[in-house]
Amino acid sequence: MLVALSVLWSGSFFFIGVAVRGLPPFTIVALRVTIAAAVLALVLRATGVHIPRSRRLWTSFLIMGLFNNAIPFSLIVWGQTHIASGLAAILNATTPFFTVIIANFLTADEKLTGARLLGILIGFGGVVVIIGPAILNELGANVLAQVAVLGASLSYAFAGVFGRRFQRMGVSPLVTADGQLIASSALLIPVALLVNRPWTLTMPGPDVWAAVTGLALLSTALAYIIYFRLLATAGATNVLLVTLLVPVGAVMLGATFLGEELAARAFVGMGFLVLGLVMIDGRLLAALRRRIQLERRTKRLTGGAG
């Protein structure tokens, strides 16, 4: 499921890269969440499942929709009007670093350890390398766009920790996915109408509509079904490790179909992010330690027998 989710979210950066060529950011985001919400509502109806009308639940959906959709989607789409889709995906890979910090203060079972703290420092060192010396100069559009994507990652992190409550409330992943998308639609449609005035826009081409459709159906509706199922079973930190895999697909799609090229420092910074994520996850390091200990015991036993 983690690999499948990474493929779907890799595609989102590609779809956005196409969509921003013909539509403004808030219109893209509003279409994305509204279409996805409608599709999931049809799925719920076909399966005979109804979303509860509890005020407490819908308040939670509204908060989740704000931090998991409205804020990060808008920031990423705006950011991609100035930076490449692959670079946006790499910067989005900082989500687990923010998640670990937030989870340390807001959860009882995902606390910060020495290895995770070191991983966070390495990861944010990677961000400094990616943005480069431009961050020390006057903030131009590209730097602000990169900061916007980092802001989206921070928002995703809050959503990942907050979203754990839906399992405790007994809400299924499909109901959670649709509920927060409906809430996001209610937030974003008025903004798109007021800011972008879509009725005044030039009708985009079929490639833009195809990108918006893929963004809504694949990278949102289907992706969120998988996301909330993983969140319920694997925890906030583990599920957001998907951002380790997303940049690879996004960079390949951007280079192949959009003709994007990234500076060498982006890949160096990505290496730091990968190393930091490996340290945060801890499982690979633990496996290496166990292997080393096993080899040492084997050598001692072999030496003793000789």
N, C-alpha and C positions, 0 to 999 in steps of 0.2 A: 504493500500500500504506500510505503514511503517513496519508493521509486516511481510508482504511478503518479503520485501527487507532484513529485519533482518535474516530471514530464509535462503535466498540465500547467504548472506554474511557470515553467520555462517558456511555454508557448504564450503566456500572458504578456510577457515583455515584448515578444515579437508582434503579437496582435496589436498592442498599444503603439509600437513603432510604426505600424501601417496606419492605424486609425487617426493618429495625431496629424497626419498629412491632409485630412479632409474635415475633421471635426474638432471643436474646442474641448478642453479638458472636462469641464463639468457635464457637458452633454454626453461625452463618452462614458463617464462614470455613471451617470444617471441611467443611460441605456443599459449598461452592463448589469447593474443590480436589479433593475426593473424586469428585464427579460429573464434573468436567472430566477428571480422570485416567482414570476409567473409560471415558468417551467416546473419548478419544484412544487408549486401549489397544485398543478395538474397531476404530478406524481403522487402527492399526498391524497388527493381526491380519488385517484385510481386505486390506491391501496386501502382506502377507507379510513385513513387517519385524519384526525382533526386537531388543529392547534388549540390548546386550552385558552380560555379568555381571561385568565388570571392577570390582575393588574401588576402583581409582583413579577410575573414571568415576562410580561410585555415591557416592563421597565428595564428588566435585564436584557431583553432583546434590543431595546433602544440603545443602551450603553454599549452592548457588544457591536451593534451595527455602526455606531459612531467610531469606535476605536479599531474595528476589524475591517471596515469597508469605507465609510464616508471620508475619514481623515486620510488613511494611507493610500487609498485608490486615487484620491484627488492629488495628493502630493507626488505620487509616482508618475501619474499621467502628465502633470505639469512639468515635472523634472525631465521627462522624456521628450519634451518639446525643445530641450537644450542639450541633452546628453544622449549617448548611444544606449540602446536597449541592453547590451551586454554589460556596460558599466553600471547601469541602474541595478541589474541583477546582482552584480558583485557587491555593490554597496548594501543591497537588501540582505545580503548574507550576514550582516551584523546583527540581525534580529535575535539570534540566540544569546549574544553577549548581553544585550539589554534585558532579555528574559531572565537570565541567571541572576542579574542584579535585582530585578524587581521581585522575582520569586523568592529570593533570600529574605526579603522584608515582609512579603504578603502571604507566604505559605509556610506550613510547618514541616513539610517533607522534601523540599528542594532547596537546601541550604548551601551557602557558599563555602567552598573548601579552598585550601591553599592552591591546589592544582587548577581549580576553576578560576581563581583570582589571577593566576599567572596567565591562563588562557585568555582572559578578558584583556589583560594588558597587551599581550601579543596581538590579539585581534584588533584592538584600537590602534596599535602601532601600524598595522596593515592599512587602516583607514587613512592615517597620516601619509603613508607612502602613496596610496592611490590618488588622493587629492593633490599631493605634491606641494611645491613651493608657492603655488597660487594662493593657498590659504593664508599666507603671510602678507600677501599684497592686497590691493583693493578687491573687495568681493564683487566679482563679475557674475554674469548670468550662469555660467557653467558651475562655478563654485556654489552659488545659491541653489542651483538645481541638485547638486550632489548633497548639500545639506538637507534639502527637502526630502530626498530619498532616505536619508538617515533618520529624519523625523518620522517618516512612514514606518521604518523599522522599529522605532521606539513605540509607536502606536500599536503595531502588531504585537509587540512584547506584552504590553498591558492587556491586550485582548486575549492573548494566549493564557495568561494567568487568570484573568477574569472568567474565561470560558469554561474553566474546570467546574464551575458551580452547576452547570446544566446537567451533568451526570448525577450530582447529589440531589438535584431537583427531580430526577427521574424523567428527564426530557430526552427523547431519542435524537440521534445525530441528524436525521432528516428533518425533523421538526425544528431543531435548533438552527440548522442551515437556512431553512426558509423563513423562520421568524425573524432572524437578524437581517436577512435580505429585504424583507418587507419593511422593516423599520428603517433600513438604510434608504430605501426608495422614497419613503415619506420625508426623509431629511433632504435628499439630493434633488428630487424633481423640482421643488420650488426654487432652489438655488440655481439650477440650470436654466429655468425659465426666466429668472430675474437677471442673471449675469450674462448668459450667452444669447438669449432671445433666439432660440433655434429656428423659429419661423422666418427669420431674416437671412439665414445662412444659405449659401449655394448648395444645391443637392450634391452630396458626395458620390463618387463612382462606386461600382460594384465591389472593387477590392476593399474599400473602406467598410462597406456593409458586411462583407464576408468576415473581415477582421473583428468587427463588433460582435457578430454572431458567434464566432469562435471564442471570443473573450467571455461572452455571457454564458454560453452553453458548456464549453469544455473547461475553461480556466476559472469559472466561478461556480456554476450549479453543480457540475460533477465533482469538481475539486473540493468544494465545501462538504459534500457528503463524506468523502474520504477523510478530510481534515478533522471533522468533529468526531468521527469514529476513532481516529488515531488519538485525538486529544483525550477522549474518555478512557482509553486503554493504556496509553504510553506516557501521559504527562506533558506539561507545557514545554519543558526543555527538550525532551526527546523529539516531539513532533516538529518543533521548529528547526531541528537539525536538517530538515528537508532543504533549507536554504544553502546547505553545503553542496547539494547536487544541482540546484536550479541554475547557478551561473554558467555551468558547463554547457547545458543545452541552450541557454539564452545567447551566449557568445557565439556558438556554432550557427544558430538560426540567423542572428544578426549579421554575421559575416557572409553567410551563404546567400541570403535573400535580400538583405537591406544594404549590402556593400559597406558595412561598418568596419572600422579599424580602431583598435584600442592601443593606447601608449603602452610601452613595455612595463612601466611602473604599475599599471593596472593588474598585470599578471603577477608581478612581484608581491604587490599588496594582497592579492588573492591567496598567494602561498602562505602569507602570514595569517590570513583569516582561516585557512584550512588547518594550519598548525594549532591555532587558538581553539578552534572548534573540537579538534581531536582531544585536546587537553581538557576542555570542558566536559566532553562526553565521558572520558576516562576509561572506557571499556578496552580500547586498543592498548593503552598504556598498561592497564591491569593484566591483559593477556600476555604482553611482553614480559612483565615482571614474573608472572607465573611460569613462563617458559624458561626464563633465566634461572629461576629457583629450581625448577625441575632438572635442568641440565647440570646445575651445581651438585644437586643431590645424587644424580646419576654418576657423575665423575667421582664423588666421594665414595660411593658404593663400589664402583669399579676399581678405584685405587685400593680400597680396603681389601677387596677380594684378591687382588694381585699380591 
